[in-house]
Amino acid sequence: MTNNSLGHVYNDGEVILKQGSVGDCFYVIQKGMVEIVDETGDKETVVAKLGETDFFGEMGIFEKDVRSCTVRAKGEATILTMDKRSLYKSIQKDPSLAFRLLEKMSNRLRETTKQMGAK
């Protein structure tokens, strides 16, 4: 992992966060892609692929709990880490950010509910 003026650059396959670790921040993809991987049991399942301007790990901002999936770079990716204080400051500057965050979380919850219903 190398430093960049805005975020960190991760190489292809490099783990950004590990399933089961405790988190208190979330991540914004500035450049590149990541894959979200469920490592439950003895197999890996790619749950999603996210690209520029997407975010992940947001549940860590609201509740200090273990990460539900592993996230790793798919190719080279530049990732910005935001803690709760940084998020609050950003929301104060641009209140629509809070709405966009909640909208994305709502969409993810809806998709998860659909996937669970299909099983």
Residue, then its C-alpha position, 0 to 999 in steps of 0.5 A: m500500500t502506498n500513499n497518495s495525496l488523497g487516498h491510498v493506492y492498493n495493488d491488484g488483489e491487495v486486501i483493503l479490509k478483512q472479513g471479521s476485523v473490527g472497523d470504525c470507518f468507511y471507504v470511498i473509491q476514488k479510482g479503480m475497482v474493488e470486489i466484495v468477497d464473502e469468505t464464510g466457510d471454506k469458499e469465497t463468493v464474490v458478492a459485488k464489484l464496485g467502482e469509482t465514487d462507490f463506497f463500502g464499509e459504511m456500517g463501521i461508521f454507525e456501529k463498531d462491529v466486525r466486517s461482514c466481507t473482505v474487500r480487495a482491489k481489482g486492479e490498481a485502486t485508489i481508496l480514501t478512508m473516512d472516519k466519523r468525524s470526517l464524514y460529519k464535516s463533509i455532511q456539514k459542507d454538503p448536506s445532500l451527502a447524507f441523503r446520498l449515503l442513506e439512499k445507497m444503503s437503502n438500495r443495498l438493503r433492498e438488493t440483499t432482501k431480494q437475494m435472500g428471498a430468491k434462495 
